[in-house]
Amino acid sequence: MSYYTRHIFFCNNIRQDAKTCCSQFGAQQMYRYAKDKCRDQGKLGKGKIGVSVSRCLGRCELGPVAVVYPDNIWYQYIDEEDIDEIITEHLINGKPVKRLQTNFA
């Protein structure tokens, strides 16, 4: 059994070369929002959900992005409503949110 049922990583890369990066789109705030929301709902921790910040996930030009493991589902999000939907539908109920998924093939 994995430590978490699902683990979401929010890219929070800050680029020094002035190229687009997730941090320019409020990624740190969305990470904090997701972590606090999961904690407030009692869904955070061992045997539950993991919410972590990450450095570059290699897709900043499409940011902001997050990835959920073990499902390997990538998301582009805009606001707290998108994060709420990812938390409720995917992280808790196990149903990926199609409208926010992005294909990085």
Secondary structure, DSSP 8 states (H G I E B T S, - for coil): --SSSEEEEEE----SSS---GGGGTHHHHHHHHHHHHHHTT-BSTTSEEEEEES--S-GGG-SEEEEETTTEEEE--SHHHHHHIIIIIIIT----GGGB----
